[in-house]
Amino acid sequence: MCPTCGKPVNGCICRETEKKTIRGNGVVRVGRETKGRKGKGVTVITGLPLPIAQLEDMAKQLKIKCGCGGTVKNGVIEIQGEHRDIVVEELQRLGFNVKRSGG
């Protein structure tokens, strides 16, 4: 039995989620979207080369830094509101190659 998820070792989902990493071209893109959100803007971060668990931790750090809410969907971090400048600065401080995308 897996000590983390409690399932048999051959059916363990913990190790599978640790291995899954969102791959990109090495550039993290930070943009703004309003599509499908009734005009409300969100800051969208794509291309972070991190496993899902670390991606959620990164989202938590960014939400605290921006002082707002957000989520992780399909390997993309969404931060509520217009926080591109803060997010770009924080990701560069952490050593990522970051570009602003969109207008």
N, CA, C and O atoms as CSV, one atom per row, in Angstrom:
chain,resi,resn,atom,element,x,y,z
A,1,MET,N,N,0.836,-1.180,0.000
A,1,MET,CA,C,0.000,0.000,0.000
A,1,MET,C,C,0.889,1.255,0.000
A,1,MET,O,O,1.925,1.316,0.662
A,2,CYS,N,N,0.443,2.228,-0.756
A,2,CYS,CA,C,1.150,3.509,-0.806
A,2,CYS,C,C,0.822,4.294,0.464
A,2,CYS,O,O,-0.350,4.434,0.813
A,3,PRO,N,N,1.848,4.814,1.166
A,3,PRO,CA,C,1.576,5.558,2.394
A,3,PRO,C,C,0.895,6.910,2.155
A,3,PRO,O,O,0.261,7.451,3.061
A,4,THR,N,N,1.021,7.453,0.954
A,4,THR,CA,C,0.464,8.773,0.681
A,4,THR,C,C,-1.004,8.719,0.289
A,4,THR,O,O,-1.844,9.387,0.892
A,5,CYS,N,N,-1.315,7.894,-0.756
A,5,CYS,CA,C,-2.697,7.872,-1.241
A,5,CYS,C,C,-3.495,6.687,-0.711
A,5,CYS,O,O,-4.720,6.673,-0.837
A,6,GLY,N,N,-2.833,5.691,-0.121
A,6,GLY,CA,C,-3.536,4.569,0.464
A,6,GLY,C,C,-3.982,3.506,-0.531
A,6,GLY,O,O,-4.713,2.587,-0.162
A,7,LYS,N,N,-3.556,3.616,-1.778
A,7,LYS,CA,C,-3.916,2.634,-2.802
A,7,LYS,C,C,-2.787,1.629,-2.948
A,7,LYS,O,O,-1.676,1.870,-2.475
A,8,PRO,N,N,-3.066,0.476,-3.615
A,8,PRO,CA,C,-1.995,-0.477,-3.866
A,8,PRO,C,C,-0.870,0.184,-4.676
A,8,PRO,O,O,-1.119,1.087,-5.474
A,9,VAL,N,N,0.363,-0.275,-4.461
A,9,VAL,CA,C,1.524,0.347,-5.087
A,9,VAL,C,C,1.413,0.361,-6.610
A,9,VAL,O,O,1.793,1.343,-7.247
A,10,ASN,N,N,0.885,-0.741,-7.210
A,10,ASN,CA,C,0.780,-0.771,-8.670
A,10,ASN,C,C,-0.336,0.136,-9.196
A,10,ASN,O,O,-0.367,0.425,-10.392
A,11,GLY,N,N,-1.236,0.584,-8.352
A,11,GLY,CA,C,-2.300,1.495,-8.759
A,11,GLY,C,C,-2.151,2.884,-8.146
A,11,GLY,O,O,-3.099,3.669,-8.132
A,12,CYS,N,N,-0.963,3.179,-7.643
A,12,CYS,CA,C,-0.703,4.450,-6.972
A,12,CYS,C,C,-0.775,5.610,-7.962
A,12,CYS,O,O,-0.191,5.563,-9.045
A,13,ILE,N,N,-1.501,6.646,-7.566
A,13,ILE,CA,C,-1.610,7.823,-8.436
A,13,ILE,C,C,-0.643,8.925,-8.016
A,13,ILE,O,O,-0.466,9.890,-8.759
A,14,CYS,N,N,-0.023,8.812,-6.870
A,14,CYS,CA,C,0.903,9.839,-6.382
A,14,CYS,C,C,2.115,9.975,-7.301
A,14,CYS,O,O,2.481,11.083,-7.693
A,15,ARG,N,N,2.720,8.869,-7.635
A,15,ARG,CA,C,3.930,8.908,-8.456
A,15,ARG,C,C,3.627,9.386,-9.873
A,15,ARG,O,O,4.468,10.032,-10.498
A,16,GLU,N,N,2.449,9.081,-10.381
A,16,GLU,CA,C,2.080,9.527,-11.722
A,16,GLU,C,C,1.945,11.038,-11.774
A,16,GLU,O,O,2.394,11.663,-12.734
A,17,THR,N,N,1.333,11.639,-10.757
A,17,THR,CA,C,1.154,13.087,-10.763
A,17,THR,C,C,2.471,13.809,-10.533
A,17,THR,O,O,2.643,14.926,-11.021
A,18,GLU,N,N,3.413,13.204,-9.801
A,18,GLU,CA,C,4.718,13.815,-9.606
A,18,GLU,C,C,5.500,13.858,-10.905
A,18,GLU,O,O,6.251,14.802,-11.148
A,19,LYS,N,N,5.331,12.838,-11.747
A,19,LYS,CA,C,6.089,12.748,-12.991
A,19,LYS,C,C,5.559,13.689,-14.054
A,19,LYS,O,O,6.321,14.140,-14.909
A,20,LYS,N,N,4.267,13.995,-14.022
A,20,LYS,CA,C,3.674,14.835,-15.055
A,20,LYS,C,C,4.167,16.268,-14.905
A,20,LYS,O,O,3.956,16.909,-13.875
A,21,THR,N,N,4.818,16.751,-15.936
A,21,THR,CA,C,5.329,18.113,-15.953
A,21,THR,C,C,4.832,18.786,-17.212
A,21,THR,O,O,4.855,18.202,-18.295
A,22,ILE,N,N,4.392,19.994,-17.066
A,22,ILE,CA,C,3.974,20.768,-18.222
A,22,ILE,C,C,5.238,21.241,-18.923
A,22,ILE,O,O,6.077,21.916,-18.326
A,23,ARG,N,N,5.363,20.886,-20.181
A,23,ARG,CA,C,6.561,21.249,-20.925
A,23,ARG,C,C,6.279,22.431,-21.818
A,23,ARG,O,O,5.159,22.613,-22.296
A,24,GLY,N,N,7.278,23.217,-22.037
A,24,GLY,CA,C,7.151,24.368,-22.917
A,24,GLY,C,C,8.458,24.588,-23.640
A,24,GLY,O,O,9.300,23.693,-23.715
A,25,ASN,N,N,8.622,25.782,-24.170
A,25,ASN,CA,C,9.851,26.095,-24.882
A,25,ASN,C,C,10.841,26.837,-23.992
A,25,ASN,O,O,11.814,27.396,-24.500
A,26,GLY,N,N,10.626,26.859,-22.704
A,26,GLY,CA,C,11.537,27.501,-21.770
A,26,GLY,C,C,11.173,28.946,-21.452
A,26,GLY,O,O,11.837,29.589,-20.639
A,27,VAL,N,N,10.125,29.456,-22.084
A,27,VAL,CA,C,9.703,30.831,-21.847
A,27,VAL,C,C,8.359,30.812,-21.129
A,27,VAL,O,O,7.398,30.205,-21.602
A,28,VAL,N,N,8.305,31.478,-19.992
A,28,VAL,CA,C,7.056,31.608,-19.248
A,28,VAL,C,C,6.356,32.854,-19.772
A,28,VAL,O,O,6.957,33.927,-19.819
A,29,ARG,N,N,5.103,32.726,-20.163
A,29,ARG,CA,C,4.357,33.855,-20.718
A,29,ARG,C,C,3.286,34.302,-19.721
A,29,ARG,O,O,2.543,33.492,-19.167
A,30,VAL,N,N,3.236,35.612,-19.515
A,30,VAL,CA,C,2.274,36.200,-18.593
A,30,VAL,C,C,1.383,37.140,-19.405
A,30,VAL,O,O,1.862,38.115,-19.983
A,31,GLY,N,N,0.096,36.842,-19.442
A,31,GLY,CA,C,-0.832,37.642,-20.226
A,31,GLY,C,C,-2.093,37.953,-19.449
A,31,GLY,O,O,-2.221,37.624,-18.269
A,32,ARG,N,N,-3.026,38.596,-20.142
A,32,ARG,CA,C,-4.297,38.969,-19.533
A,32,ARG,C,C,-5.419,38.470,-20.425
A,32,ARG,O,O,-5.349,38.600,-21.647
A,33,GLU,N,N,-6.457,37.898,-19.821
A,33,GLU,CA,C,-7.609,37.397,-20.571
A,33,GLU,C,C,-8.896,37.872,-19.917
A,33,GLU,O,O,-8.973,38.043,-18.701
A,34,THR,N,N,-9.916,38.082,-20.766
A,34,THR,CA,C,-11.252,38.385,-20.267
A,34,THR,C,C,-12.274,37.449,-20.882
A,34,THR,O,O,-13.430,37.424,-20.458
A,35,LYS,N,N,-11.861,36.681,-21.874
A,35,LYS,CA,C,-12.760,35.819,-22.621
A,35,LYS,C,C,-13.442,34.786,-21.708
A,35,LYS,O,O,-12.769,34.066,-20.970
A,36,GLY,N,N,-14.764,34.722,-21.763
A,36,GLY,CA,C,-15.514,33.740,-20.994
A,36,GLY,C,C,-15.633,34.070,-19.515
A,36,GLY,O,O,-15.996,33.211,-18.712
A,37,ARG,N,N,-15.326,35.326,-19.150
A,37,ARG,CA,C,-15.364,35.703,-17.735
A,37,ARG,C,C,-16.243,36.924,-17.489
A,37,ARG,O,O,-16.081,37.619,-16.487
A,38,LYS,N,N,-17.158,37.178,-18.390
A,38,LYS,CA,C,-18.098,38.295,-18.290
A,38,LYS,C,C,-17.382,39.637,-18.129
A,38,LYS,O,O,-17.818,40.498,-17.364
A,39,GLY,N,N,-16.273,39.800,-18.864
A,39,GLY,CA,C,-15.544,41.060,-18.854
A,39,GLY,C,C,-14.535,41.221,-17.740
A,39,GLY,O,O,-13.782,42.195,-17.728
A,40,LYS,N,N,-14.502,40.292,-16.805
A,40,LYS,CA,C,-13.541,40.370,-15.708
A,40,LYS,C,C,-12.179,39.891,-16.202
A,40,LYS,O,O,-12.088,38.850,-16.852
A,41,GLY,N,N,-11.141,40.627,-15.904
A,41,GLY,CA,C,-9.801,40.269,-16.355
A,41,GLY,C,C,-9.089,39.360,-15.380
A,41,GLY,O,O,-9.242,39.493,-14.166
A,42,VAL,N,N,-8.303,38.429,-15.918
A,42,VAL,CA,C,-7.449,37.577,-15.103
A,42,VAL,C,C,-6.052,37.579,-15.718
A,42,VAL,O,O,-5.896,37.700,-16.933
A,43,THR,N,N,-5.052,37.445,-14.871
A,43,THR,CA,C,-3.681,37.305,-15.316
A,43,THR,C,C,-3.426,35.818,-15.517
A,43,THR,O,O,-3.662,35.013,-14.617
A,44,VAL,N,N,-2.939,35.455,-16.712
A,44,VAL,CA,C,-2.748,34.056,-17.082
A,44,VAL,C,C,-1.257,33.783,-17.225
A,44,VAL,O,O,-0.560,34.493,-17.950
A,45,ILE,N,N,-0.762,32.748,-16.530
A,45,ILE,CA,C,0.647,32.371,-16.587
A,45,ILE,C,C,0.750,30.993,-17.231
A,45,ILE,O,O,0.231,30.018,-16.688
A,46,THR,N,N,1.413,30.903,-18.378
A,46,THR,CA,C,1.568,29.643,-19.097
A,46,THR,C,C,3.039,29.334,-19.294
A,46,THR,O,O,3.879,30.233,-19.292
A,47,GLY,N,N,3.343,28.061,-19.462
A,47,GLY,CA,C,4.701,27.638,-19.800
A,47,GLY,C,C,5.614,27.398,-18.626
A,47,GLY,O,O,6.820,27.252,-18.823
A,48,LEU,N,N,5.097,27.349,-17.405
A,48,LEU,CA,C,5.956,27.050,-16.257
A,48,LEU,C,C,6.334,25.573,-16.292
A,48,LEU,O,O,5.452,24.714,-16.272
A,49,PRO,N,N,7.630,25.261,-16.342
A,49,PRO,CA,C,8.062,23.861,-16.436
A,49,PRO,C,C,8.129,23.191,-15.066
A,49,PRO,O,O,9.208,22.838,-14.591
A,50,LEU,N,N,6.971,23.020,-14.437
A,50,LEU,CA,C,6.899,22.448,-13.090
A,50,LEU,C,C,5.884,21.320,-13.052
A,50,LEU,O,O,4.911,21.339,-13.806
A,51,PRO,N,N,6.099,20.323,-12.174
A,51,PRO,CA,C,5.067,19.314,-11.956
A,51,PRO,C,C,3.817,19.966,-11.370
A,51,PRO,O,O,3.881,21.067,-10.824
A,52,ILE,N,N,2.688,19.284,-11.487
A,52,ILE,CA,C,1.403,19.832,-11.067
A,52,ILE,C,C,1.418,20.275,-9.606
A,52,ILE,O,O,0.898,21.343,-9.284
A,53,ALA,N,N,2.005,19.474,-8.720
A,53,ALA,CA,C,2.025,19.820,-7.294
A,53,ALA,C,C,2.800,21.114,-7.058
A,53,ALA,O,O,2.366,21.964,-6.280
A,54,GLN,N,N,3.941,21.266,-7.723
A,54,GLN,CA,C,4.729,22.489,-7.566
A,54,GLN,C,C,4.048,23.675,-8.236
A,54,GLN,O,O,4.206,24.815,-7.798
A,55,LEU,N,N,3.289,23.407,-9.298
A,55,LEU,CA,C,2.544,24.463,-9.974
A,55,LEU,C,C,1.491,25.044,-9.030
A,55,LEU,O,O,1.272,26.255,-9.015
A,56,GLU,N,N,0.846,24.191,-8.251
A,56,GLU,CA,C,-0.141,24.655,-7.282
A,56,GLU,C,C,0.515,25.461,-6.165
A,56,GLU,O,O,-0.052,26.446,-5.694
A,57,ASP,N,N,1.715,25.042,-5.739
A,57,ASP,CA,C,2.447,25.805,-4.729
A,57,ASP,C,C,2.859,27.175,-5.270
A,57,ASP,O,O,2.790,28.177,-4.558
A,58,MET,N,N,3.288,27.209,-6.542
A,58,MET,CA,C,3.667,28.472,-7.172
A,58,MET,C,C,2.459,29.404,-7.264
A,58,MET,O,O,2.574,30.606,-7.025
A,59,ALA,N,N,1.296,28.838,-7.615
A,59,ALA,CA,C,0.077,29.639,-7.694
A,59,ALA,C,C,-0.254,30.229,-6.329
A,59,ALA,O,O,-0.674,31.382,-6.232
A,60,LYS,N,N,-0.068,29.449,-5.288
A,60,LYS,CA,C,-0.341,29.931,-3.941
A,60,LYS,C,C,0.581,31.098,-3.586
A,60,LYS,O,O,0.131,32.096,-3.024
A,61,GLN,N,N,1.872,30.974,-3.914
A,61,GLN,CA,C,2.826,32.055,-3.659
A,61,GLN,C,C,2.424,33.330,-4.401
A,61,GLN,O,O,2.454,34.422,-3.834
A,62,LEU,N,N,2.050,33.181,-5.669
A,62,LEU,CA,C,1.691,34.341,-6.483
A,62,LEU,C,C,0.402,34.987,-5.984
A,62,LEU,O,O,0.278,36.212,-5.994
A,63,LYS,N,N,-0.562,34.170,-5.547
A,63,LYS,CA,C,-1.810,34.720,-5.018
A,63,LYS,C,C,-1.547,35.529,-3.756
A,63,LYS,O,O,-2.152,36.581,-3.551
A,64,ILE,N,N,-0.647,35.041,-2.911
A,64,ILE,CA,C,-0.298,35.773,-1.690
A,64,ILE,C,C,0.412,37.075,-2.050
A,64,ILE,O,O,0.126,38.123,-1.471
A,65,LYS,N,N,1.327,37.007,-2.996
A,65,LYS,CA,C,2.078,38.194,-3.416
A,65,LYS,C,C,1.145,39.258,-3.991
A,65,LYS,O,O,1.325,40.446,-3.727
A,66,CYS,N,N,0.137,38.835,-4.785
A,66,CYS,CA,C,-0.786,39.777,-5.414
A,66,CYS,C,C,-1.940,40.165,-4.494
A,66,CYS,O,O,-2.603,41.176,-4.726
A,67,GLY,N,N,-2.180,39.382,-3.469
A,67,GLY,CA,C,-3.278,39.678,-2.545
A,67,GLY,C,C,-4.637,39.431,-3.160
A,67,GLY,O,O,-5.563,40.218,-2.962
A,68,CYS,N,N,-4.768,38.345,-3.906
A,68,CYS,CA,C,-6.038,38.045,-4.566
A,68,CYS,C,C,-6.197,36.538,-4.715
A,68,CYS,O,O,-5.362,35.766,-4.246
A,69,GLY,N,N,-7.270,36.132,-5.369
A,69,GLY,CA,C,-7.547,34.724,-5.580
A,69,GLY,C,C,-7.026,34.248,-6.920
A,69,GLY,O,O,-6.474,35.019,-7.705
A,70,GLY,N,N,-7.211,32.976,-7.160
A,70,GLY,CA,C,-6.778,32.397,-8.417
A,70,GLY,C,C,-6.930,30.895,-8.399
A,70,GLY,O,O,-7.455,30.321,-7.445
A,71,THR,N,N,-6.457,30.251,-9.481
A,71,THR,CA,C,-6.589,28.808,-9.604
A,71,THR,C,C,-5.558,28.269,-10.588
A,71,THR,O,O,-4.865,29.023,-11.271
A,72,VAL,N,N,-5.476,26.930,-10.639
A,72,VAL,CA,C,-4.654,26.247,-11.638
A,72,VAL,C,C,-5.590,25.381,-12.467
A,72,VAL,O,O,-6.282,24.518,-11.927
A,73,LYS,N,N,-5.614,25.607,-13.777
A,73,LYS,CA,C,-6.457,24.826,-14.681
A,73,LYS,C,C,-5.623,24.360,-15.859
A,73,LYS,O,O,-5.047,25.179,-16.575
A,74,ASN,N,N,-5.553,23.059,-16.068
A,74,ASN,CA,C,-4.861,22.474,-17.220
A,74,ASN,C,C,-3.432,22.978,-17.367
A,74,ASN,O,O,-2.995,23.275,-18.479
A,75,GLY,N,N,-2.703,23.077,-16.271
A,75,GLY,CA,C,-1.319,23.513,-16.318
A,75,GLY,C,C,-1.136,25.006,-16.493
A,75,GLY,O,O,-0.020,25.458,-16.750
A,76,VAL,N,N,-2.197,25.787,-16.362
A,76,VAL,CA,C,-2.148,27.245,-16.505
A,76,VAL,C,C,-2.582,27.861,-15.184
A,76,VAL,O,O,-3.600,27.471,-14.612
A,77,ILE,N,N,-1.800,28.830,-14.702
A,77,ILE,CA,C,-2.159,29.537,-13.475
A,77,ILE,C,C,-2.977,30.760,-13.856
A,77,ILE,O,O,-2.579,31.532,-14.729
A,78,GLU,N,N,-4.120,30.938,-13.202
A,78,GLU,CA,C,-4.967,32.108,-13.413
A,78,GLU,C,C,-5.048,32.875,-12.102
A,78,GLU,O,O,-5.468,32.336,-11.078
A,79,ILE,N,N,-4.637,34.153,-12.145
A,79,ILE,CA,C,-4.680,35.038,-10.982
A,79,ILE,C,C,-5.751,36.095,-11.257
A,79,ILE,O,O,-5.730,36.732,-12.310
A,80,GLN,N,N,-6.669,36.285,-10.339
A,80,GLN,CA,C,-7.762,37.234,-10.554
A,80,GLN,C,C,-7.240,38.658,-10.579
A,80,GLN,O,O,-6.487,39.069,-9.697
A,81,GLY,N,N,-7.644,39.411,-11.596
A,81,GLY,CA,C,-7.280,40.820,-11.702
A,81,GLY,C,C,-6.072,41.048,-12.597
A,81,GLY,O,O,-5.512,40.108,-13.160
A,82,GLU,N,N,-5.680,42.313,-12.718
A,82,GLU,CA,C,-4.564,42.743,-13.549
A,82,GLU,C,C,-3.315,42.847,-12.674
A,82,GLU,O,O,-3.107,43.850,-11.992
A,83,HIS,N,N,-2.480,41.794,-12.702
A,83,HIS,CA,C,-1.277,41.734,-11.872
A,83,HIS,C,C,-0.055,41.316,-12.674
A,83,HIS,O,O,0.855,40.691,-12.129
A,84,ARG,N,N,-0.021,41.651,-13.964
A,84,ARG,CA,C,1.081,41.195,-14.812
A,84,ARG,C,C,2.428,41.703,-14.318
A,84,ARG,O,O,3.391,40.938,-14.281
A,85,ASP,N,N,2.520,42.963,-13.941
A,85,ASP,CA,C,3.805,43.526,-13.520
A,85,ASP,C,C,4.355,42.826,-12.281
A,85,ASP,O,O,5.541,42.504,-12.217
A,86,ILE,N,N,3.499,42.595,-11.309
A,86,ILE,CA,C,3.910,41.933,-10.066
A,86,ILE,C,C,4.342,40.498,-10.350
A,86,ILE,O,O,5.356,40.038,-9.825
A,87,VAL,N,N,3.573,39.789,-11.183
A,87,VAL,CA,C,3.865,38.386,-11.490
A,87,VAL,C,C,5.173,38.265,-12.269
A,87,VAL,O,O,5.991,37.396,-11.968
A,88,VAL,N,N,5.381,39.131,-13.272
A,88,VAL,CA,C,6.616,39.086,-14.058
A,88,VAL,C,C,7.821,39.331,-13.160
A,88,VAL,O,O,8.825,38.626,-13.254
A,89,GLU,N,N,7.720,40.319,-12.300
A,89,GLU,CA,C,8.815,40.640,-11.381
A,89,GLU,C,C,9.133,39.466,-10.462
A,89,GLU,O,O,10.300,39.130,-10.262
A,90,GLU,N,N,8.108,38.847,-9.909
A,90,GLU,CA,C,8.299,37.727,-8.974
A,90,GLU,C,C,8.901,36.509,-9.679
A,90,GLU,O,O,9.803,35.869,-9.137
A,91,LEU,N,N,8.415,36.181,-10.877
A,91,LEU,CA,C,8.946,35.028,-11.607
A,91,LEU,C,C,10.389,35.257,-12.045
A,91,LEU,O,O,11.189,34.321,-12.026
A,92,GLN,N,N,10.738,36.480,-12.440
A,92,GLN,CA,C,12.126,36.781,-12.786
A,92,GLN,C,C,13.017,36.660,-11.563
A,92,GLN,O,O,14.149,36.187,-11.662
A,93,ARG,N,N,12.518,37.081,-10.418
A,93,ARG,CA,C,13.278,36.952,-9.173
A,93,ARG,C,C,13.559,35.491,-8.846
A,93,ARG,O,O,14.599,35.160,-8.275
A,94,LEU,N,N,12.613,34.612,-9.218
A,94,LEU,CA,C,12.778,33.178,-8.972
A,94,LEU,C,C,13.627,32.494,-10.040
A,94,LEU,O,O,13.906,31.300,-9.929
A,95,GLY,N,N,14.047,33.239,-11.083
A,95,GLY,CA,C,14.972,32.688,-12.072
A,95,GLY,C,C,14.349,32.171,-13.346
A,95,GLY,O,O,15.028,31.490,-14.114
A,96,PHE,N,N,13.087,32.463,-13.609
A,96,PHE,CA,C,12.427,32.026,-14.847
A,96,PHE,C,C,12.654,33.051,-15.950
A,96,PHE,O,O,12.798,34.245,-15.684
A,97,ASN,N,N,12.685,32.572,-17.195
A,97,ASN,CA,C,12.740,33.434,-18.371
A,97,ASN,C,C,11.307,33.836,-18.684
A,97,ASN,O,O,10.520,32.999,-19.125
A,98,VAL,N,N,10.948,35.107,-18.464
A,98,VAL,CA,C,9.556,35.547,-18.508
A,98,VAL,C,C,9.362,36.581,-19.612
A,98,VAL,O,O,10.207,37.450,-19.829
A,99,LYS,N,N,8.223,36.466,-20.307
A,99,LYS,CA,C,7.821,37.460,-21.291
A,99,LYS,C,C,6.367,37.820,-21.052
A,99,LYS,O,O,5.551,36.971,-20.693
A,100,ARG,N,N,6.054,39.104,-21.259
A,100,ARG,CA,C,4.657,39.537,-21.221
A,100,ARG,C,C,4.044,39.226,-22.580
A,100,ARG,O,O,4.668,39.467,-23.613
A,101,SER,N,N,2.853,38.703,-22.585
A,101,SER,CA,C,2.183,38.425,-23.853
A,101,SER,C,C,0.891,39.244,-23.916
A,101,SER,O,O,0.332,39.633,-22.891
A,102,GLY,N,N,0.444,39.487,-25.111
A,102,GLY,CA,C,-0.760,40.289,-25.282
A,102,GLY,C,C,-0.430,41.760,-25.257
A,102,GLY,O,O,0.726,42.154,-25.406
A,103,GLY,N,N,-1.462,42.577,-25.068
A,103,GLY,CA,C,-1.319,44.029,-25.155
A,103,GLY,C,C,-0.797,44.701,-23.963
A,103,GLY,O,O,-0.648,45.923,-23.958
